[in-house]
Amino acid sequence: MKARTERSAKSSQRTGEQKKARSHVLLKAYVKRPRNAAEKKARVEEILRRLDAMYPDATCALHHSSPWELLVATILSAQCTDKRVNEVTPGLFAKYPTIEDFAAVRPEVLAEDIKSTGFFNNKSKSIVGAAKRVLGEFGGEVPRTMDEMLTIPGAARKTANVVLGTAYGIPSGVVVDTHVSRISQRLDLTKNTDPVKIEQDLAKIIPQDRWIKFAHQMILHGRALCAARSPECDQCALNDLCYAPDKRI
């Protein structure tokens, strides 16, 4: 009896998995894939239109009142949630209100203030180094070009794009974080996994005047619906445009 029950349970499980697989195949078949350059362009335009409808006021989630504060917050956001960073920065900026204050503090002291953001030793060294660089080379003002931004400790392309785009409105590139990377792959906007290559792919198909807002919208979408695990596909306005392999019915 026990053996029969176990076989029945396994059979039911297989049946459920087979039905799910068949449903997914049918769903993928239902989604019309673009067949040429014109259809691909039209699909991207429709994706952008729907993102505008879903997230019309999308902006950077990191709280800041100046380009410098945004630079610090973005450095802190590495391997840390924006929510946690926003909990840390009010007290941090109250304790160190100027770039000069950050340049003067010892990294090991600053590390204690940012401990909850993780990787605090490296981040404190980057922030102190960034403050000294901005003061010594750029007259206390966060620079406005990608080449100059990349000379600042702790500022790789993602950080530079965040600061240039959000603080100055300069579309220097597309911010590629984990959300942008994941959703771009799911929407077949890129087949790459390297952030630099993903950015290059997106820059070719997304109009430059949309680079800044597009990244903010994708990040919000990743948090709201298109999660890494258990994406809420049935609630997504991009559902009929998406044929991701891990799409959920």
C-alpha positions as CSV (number, residue, x, y, z in Angstrom):
1,M,0.0,0.0,0.0
2,K,2.8,2.4,1.0
3,A,4.7,1.7,-2.2
4,R,1.6,2.3,-4.3
5,T,1.0,5.6,-2.5
6,E,4.5,6.7,-3.2
7,R,4.3,5.8,-6.8
8,S,1.0,7.6,-7.1
9,A,2.5,10.7,-5.5
10,K,5.5,10.6,-7.9
11,S,3.2,10.1,-10.9
12,S,1.1,13.1,-9.8
13,Q,4.2,15.2,-9.4
14,R,5.5,14.2,-12.9
15,T,2.0,15.0,-14.4
16,G,2.1,18.4,-12.8
17,E,5.6,19.1,-14.1
18,Q,4.6,18.0,-17.6
19,K,1.5,20.2,-17.6
20,K,3.6,23.1,-16.5
21,A,6.2,22.4,-19.1
22,R,3.5,22.1,-21.8
23,S,1.9,25.4,-20.7
24,H,5.2,27.1,-20.8
25,V,5.9,25.9,-24.4
26,L,2.4,27.1,-25.4
27,L,3.0,30.4,-23.8
28,K,6.4,30.9,-25.5
29,A,4.8,29.9,-28.8
30,Y,2.0,32.5,-28.2
31,V,4.5,35.3,-27.7
32,K,5.3,36.6,-31.2
33,R,9.1,37.1,-31.6
34,P,10.4,39.8,-33.8
35,R,11.6,38.5,-37.2
36,N,13.5,41.5,-38.5
37,A,15.2,44.7,-37.5
38,A,12.0,46.8,-38.0
39,E,10.0,44.4,-35.7
40,K,12.8,44.4,-33.1
41,K,12.8,48.2,-33.1
42,A,9.0,48.3,-32.8
43,R,9.2,45.9,-29.9
44,V,11.7,48.0,-28.0
45,E,9.6,51.1,-28.6
46,E,6.6,49.2,-27.1
47,I,8.6,48.1,-24.1
48,L,9.6,51.7,-23.5
49,R,6.0,52.9,-23.9
50,R,4.8,50.4,-21.3
51,L,7.6,51.1,-18.9
52,D,6.5,54.8,-19.1
53,A,2.9,53.8,-18.3
54,M,4.0,51.6,-15.3
55,Y,6.7,53.9,-13.9
56,P,6.1,57.4,-15.2
57,D,8.0,59.1,-12.3
58,A,10.9,56.7,-12.0
59,T,14.0,58.2,-10.4
60,C,17.0,57.2,-8.3
61,A,16.0,55.6,-5.0
62,L,19.1,56.7,-3.2
63,H,18.4,59.8,-1.0
64,H,20.8,62.7,-1.6
65,S,21.0,66.5,-1.8
66,S,24.1,66.9,-3.8
67,P,26.3,65.1,-6.4
68,W,28.8,64.3,-3.6
69,E,26.2,62.7,-1.4
70,L,24.9,60.7,-4.4
71,L,28.5,59.5,-5.1
72,V,28.9,58.4,-1.4
73,A,25.5,56.7,-1.4
74,T,26.2,54.9,-4.7
75,I,29.6,53.6,-3.4
76,L,27.7,52.4,-0.3
77,S,25.1,50.6,-2.4
78,A,27.5,48.0,-3.7
79,Q,26.3,44.6,-2.5
80,C,23.8,46.4,-0.3
81,T,20.1,47.4,-0.7
82,D,19.1,51.0,-1.3
83,K,16.8,50.8,1.7
84,R,19.8,50.1,4.0
85,V,21.9,52.8,2.4
86,N,19.0,55.3,3.0
87,E,18.9,54.3,6.6
88,V,22.7,55.0,7.0
89,T,23.3,58.2,5.0
90,P,21.2,60.7,7.1
91,G,23.3,60.1,10.1
92,L,26.5,59.9,8.0
93,F,25.9,63.2,6.3
94,A,25.0,64.8,9.6
95,K,28.3,63.7,11.1
96,Y,30.4,64.5,8.0
97,P,28.5,67.4,6.3
98,T,31.2,68.4,3.8
99,I,33.7,66.7,1.4
100,E,36.5,68.1,3.6
101,D,35.0,66.2,6.6
102,F,35.1,62.9,4.6
103,A,38.7,63.6,3.4
104,A,39.9,64.2,7.0
105,V,38.4,61.2,8.6
106,R,40.5,58.0,9.0
107,P,39.1,55.1,7.0
108,E,38.9,52.8,10.0
109,V,36.8,55.4,11.8
110,L,34.5,55.8,8.8
111,A,34.2,52.0,8.5
112,E,32.4,51.9,11.9
113,D,29.9,54.4,10.7
114,I,29.0,52.4,7.6
115,K,29.4,48.9,9.0
116,S,25.8,47.8,8.3
117,T,26.2,48.3,4.5
118,G,28.7,45.5,4.3
119,F,32.3,45.5,2.8
120,F,32.8,48.5,5.1
121,N,36.6,48.5,5.1
122,N,36.9,48.7,1.3
123,K,34.0,51.2,1.1
124,S,35.5,53.5,3.7
125,K,38.8,53.6,1.9
126,S,37.1,54.3,-1.4
127,I,35.0,57.2,0.1
128,V,37.9,58.8,1.8
129,G,40.0,58.4,-1.3
130,A,37.1,59.8,-3.4
131,A,36.9,62.9,-1.2
132,K,40.6,63.5,-1.4
133,R,40.5,63.1,-5.2
134,V,37.5,65.4,-5.7
135,L,39.1,68.1,-3.5
136,G,42.6,67.8,-4.9
137,E,41.9,67.3,-8.6
138,F,38.4,68.8,-9.2
139,G,38.2,71.7,-6.8
140,G,35.7,70.1,-4.5
141,E,33.1,69.5,-7.3
142,V,32.2,66.0,-8.5
143,P,33.3,65.9,-12.2
144,R,30.9,65.8,-15.1
145,T,32.6,63.5,-17.5
146,M,33.0,59.7,-17.6
147,D,36.8,59.8,-18.0
148,E,37.2,62.0,-14.9
149,M,34.7,60.0,-12.9
150,L,36.6,56.8,-13.5
151,T,39.7,58.3,-11.9
152,I,37.8,58.6,-8.6
153,P,38.3,55.7,-6.1
154,G,35.3,53.5,-5.8
155,A,33.7,54.8,-9.1
156,A,33.4,52.2,-11.8
157,R,31.1,52.7,-14.8
158,K,27.9,51.9,-12.9
159,T,28.6,54.4,-10.2
160,A,29.8,57.0,-12.8
161,N,26.6,56.5,-14.8
162,V,24.4,56.9,-11.7
163,V,26.1,60.1,-10.6
164,L,26.3,61.7,-14.1
165,G,22.8,60.7,-15.0
166,T,20.9,61.5,-11.8
167,A,22.9,64.4,-10.4
168,Y,23.7,66.2,-13.7
169,G,21.2,64.8,-16.2
170,I,24.1,63.6,-18.4
171,P,23.3,60.4,-20.3
172,S,26.8,59.0,-20.2
173,G,25.6,55.4,-20.5
174,V,23.1,53.0,-19.1
175,V,23.2,52.0,-15.5
176,V,23.5,48.2,-15.3
177,D,22.8,46.7,-11.9
178,T,21.5,43.3,-11.0
179,H,17.9,44.3,-11.9
180,V,18.8,45.9,-15.3
181,S,21.0,42.9,-16.1
182,R,18.3,40.3,-15.2
183,I,15.4,42.0,-17.0
184,S,17.4,42.9,-20.1
185,Q,18.3,39.2,-20.5
186,R,14.7,38.1,-19.8
187,L,13.4,40.6,-22.4
188,D,16.0,39.4,-24.9
189,L,17.5,42.9,-25.1
190,T,20.9,41.3,-24.6
191,K,22.4,37.8,-24.6
192,N,25.4,38.9,-22.6
193,T,26.0,38.5,-18.8
194,D,28.9,40.9,-18.4
195,P,27.7,44.4,-17.3
196,V,29.9,46.3,-19.7
197,K,28.7,44.3,-22.7
198,I,25.1,44.5,-21.5
199,E,25.4,48.3,-21.4
200,Q,26.9,48.3,-24.9
201,D,24.0,46.2,-26.2
202,L,21.4,48.5,-24.5
203,A,23.0,51.7,-25.8
204,K,22.6,50.4,-29.3
205,I,18.8,49.9,-29.1
206,I,17.6,52.4,-26.4
207,P,17.6,56.0,-27.5
208,Q,20.2,58.1,-25.6
209,D,17.6,60.5,-24.2
210,R,16.0,57.5,-22.5
211,W,19.1,55.9,-21.0
212,I,18.7,57.5,-17.6
213,K,15.0,57.0,-17.1
214,F,15.1,53.5,-18.7
215,A,17.5,52.3,-16.0
216,H,15.5,53.7,-13.2
217,Q,12.3,52.1,-14.6
218,M,14.0,48.7,-15.0
219,I,15.3,48.8,-11.4
220,L,11.8,49.6,-10.1
221,H,10.3,46.9,-12.2
222,G,12.8,44.4,-10.8
223,R,11.8,45.3,-7.3
224,A,8.1,45.4,-8.0
225,L,7.4,42.4,-10.3
226,C,10.3,40.9,-12.1
227,A,12.2,39.4,-9.2
228,A,15.1,37.0,-9.6
229,R,12.9,34.3,-8.0
230,S,9.2,33.9,-8.6
231,P,8.6,36.8,-10.9
232,E,5.0,37.9,-11.0
233,C,4.5,37.5,-14.7
234,D,0.7,37.4,-14.6
235,Q,0.8,41.0,-13.1
236,C,3.3,42.3,-15.6
237,A,2.3,44.7,-18.4
238,L,5.2,43.3,-20.5
239,N,3.9,39.8,-20.3
240,D,2.9,39.4,-23.9
241,L,6.2,40.8,-25.1
242,C,8.3,38.5,-22.9
243,Y,9.5,35.0,-23.8
244,A,12.0,34.4,-21.1
245,P,13.0,30.8,-20.4
246,D,12.1,31.2,-16.7
247,K,8.8,32.9,-17.3
248,R,6.0,31.8,-14.9
249,I,2.5,31.1,-15.9
